[in-house]
Amino acid sequence: MGARLPFDLIRMHEQVSSPPERRIKASVQRMSGYVPGEQPASADIIKLNTNENPYPPAPGVADVCHDFDLDKLRQYPDPVSAPLCDQLAGLYGCHAENVIVGNGSDEILALCTRAFVEDDQKIGFFDPSYSLYPILSDIRDVPVVVTPLGDAFEWREPVVDGCGLFMLANPNAPSGLSIDSARVRAFCEAFEGVVIVDEAYAEFADDHCLALALELPNVLVVRTLSKSYALAGIRLGYALGHPALISALMKIKDSYNVNALTQAMASAALADQDYLVATVSRVKATRARLQEALQALDFDVVPSQTNFLFVRPTHRRADALFAALRERNILVRHFTDERVCDYLRISVGTDDEIDALLRALKDIQSS
Amino acid sequence: MGARLPFDLIRMHEQVSSPPERRIKASVQRMSGYVPGEQPASADIIKLNTNENPYPPAPGVADVCHDFDLDKLRQYPDPVSAPLCDQLAGLYGCHAENVIVGNGSDEILALCTRAFVEDDQKIGFFDPSYSLYPILSDIRDVPVVVTPLGDAFEWREPVVDGCGLFMLANPNAPSGLSIDSARVRAFCEAFEGVVIVDEAYAEFADDHCLALALELPNVLVVRTLSKSYALAGIRLGYALGHPALISALMKIKDSYNVNALTQAMASAALADQDYLVATVSRVKATRARLQEALQALDFDVVPSQTNFLFVRPTHRRADALFAALRERNILVRHFTDERVCDYLRISVGTDDEIDALLRALKDIQSS
């Protein structure tokens, strides 16, 4: 049972002579884990650091949660989330065989590294891009091929020598820039391996690559309910693509990867497309206002197709400004990598949160 | 947005000339996926096939779900489930550094194959045992070393040549037998690699191996809330062991592997140990009654330390009896592997469900 062990077991590993390290795979010993954005405990903090939606999920989601029949939780969830796959197929005009759902899109990205990359192949991606990609490559224990983006983070022809998989965040993070889908198509048509178009922010963008996933045999589009649907807490991502690619991912996923409540709540969120459109419009309106205000404060602002702005302060170092904002209980994201260390990534919050941010920035500039 | 694609995109992959198969890792092409126990849609079926708990989860779990602040779901969950790890450490008298929680214990088992096995090593387990182990080994793309259990499914000294990892279900499934913890200790002390003691059913058993996980540098005990806590639907598993082993798993897990609701509901379930004890006692009492009744009907019954019985009908073939029960809307589990195809695995249901099962069996025997 849950019985406590005798207290002296806490001596446990202290006298152990045999080091456990040699039992851990060498590549895992060498690597570092992913560093998630900070989740502060204090409720007083204005949190503009992890690209969460400032608005709550659709009202139907709350109904599902609050009315949920707990007796259902005794049973295992649907292992393949069949009703949710049907619903997504209906939404995008494809077949359920084109769809897989996962425990967040992170799970699907990780599955792709195991399904589409042989041990002697490599994984390609741009720099800068989503900081999880190199970690996933380390976990998969294969080399990476990094294509540096241009000076303004613009497209460069990807280097793909020896790559089985290319991970393309579009719109990109942390830049917020979108790559034209025609350009992505040309790349996918020329590439021998599988391309993951990671569209975590697509609902905030003018263009997307869904057609590529449904027309080409080597493209998966990956999306998430974490941003536009305001449901980062439930962990629901999905991918669309050729049934053969989807079926490979299905074989190797955890048997019951998406829990019963998440399946039900995700279904309610997807059912309310009007709410999605309204929420996304509000975020985009605030994004436009924030961009203008930051430019008026002499920030360089990268044109954003996402729910965040990637900005370069010109009056002060980015790390110093990050710290000054943090002192004022405003949390944005600063990355220390050389390529992006002059920038801050600011999630688009509510209008009130953005007003508070702008007041703080003016206050800091005048101090 | 969620805009439908033009309908003619459904032509999509049909004209595609380039076969996607060659883009899928060869080992994934070769393997079969895990086959979960059937989850029938009909509510009329007495479901004794997947070892779910017949009683609902603790009342506090329902409170958490029904009162949950939906606005919290905008945000990412705690990536390392810190409060839950603290709570589990308190329950077992160890440190939070000894604990990892996962999206079901299946996730943790899969992580272990990636953290503790080099590419040129193997994974060992008994036969018969949990049917997921060979699938996880296929996914990890390493050879297996299978040790056949004795004629009555009793312990045999494991063969571990070249193994980095040994997966030991204890109590075992589908047999229901428990191996003495002293015998497990001796094996772990002699083995150079990591031993996973998969204690999915430990709360229904008289013995367990928690002390090994907290004393030895190469043992992880893995547990789940799916069975004894009646929470298969939320996906929550955990492992206890040496901080170096736990830390390796932490590095390679999905960043946000356990969703916010599951973290909160699991905490409520773990907080009510009295309810756990009461539920487990009821299941064990029904198990004893079912065992006696089945023996009176001339079944061979393997002594069970779990919430199921592994039984061999003597009047009729197991597959025929499975089918006859299914016709009567009673679902049990039959495995086709040669080693166990003469047996049925019957989950311990409520007393009413067991009475219905016994009536059906008598009815079938007299027909």
Interface residues (C-beta under 8 A of the other chain):
Chain A: M1 G2 R4 L5 P6 F7 L9 I10 M12 H13 V16 S18 P19 P20 E21 R23 I24 K25 A26 V28 Q29 M31 S32 G33 Y34 P36 G37 Q39 K47 T50 E52 N53 P54 Y55 P56 P57 V61 A62 C65 H66 D67 F68 L70 D71 K72 L73 R74 Q75 Y76 P77 D78 P79 L91 Y92 G93 C94 H95 N103 G104 D106 E107 A110 R114 A115 F116 V117 E118 D119 L132 I139 D141 G164 E192 G193 V194 E203 L210 A211 L214 E215 L216 P217 N218 S226 A230 L231 A232 G233 I234 R235 H242 P243 A244 L245 A248 M250 K251 I252 D254 S255 Y256 N257 N259 A260 L261 T262 M265 L270 Q273 L276 V277 V280
Chain B: M1 G2 R4 L5 P6 F7 L9 I10 M12 H13 V16 S18 P19 P20 E21 R23 I24 K25 A26 V28 Q29 M31 S32 G33 Y34 P36 G37 Q39 K47 T50 E52 N53 P54 Y55 P56 P57 V61 A62 C65 H66 D67 F68 L70 D71 K72 L73 R74 Q75 Y76 P77 D78 P79 L91 Y92 G93 C94 H95 N98 N103 G104 D106 E107 A110 R114 A115 F116 V117 E118 D119 L132 I139 D141 G164 E192 G193 V194 E203 L210 A211 L214 E215 L216 P217 N218 S226 A230 L231 A232 G233 I234 R235 H242 P243 A244 L245 A248 M250 K251 I252 D254 S255 Y256 N257 N259 A260 L261 T262 M265 L270 Q273 L276 V277 V280
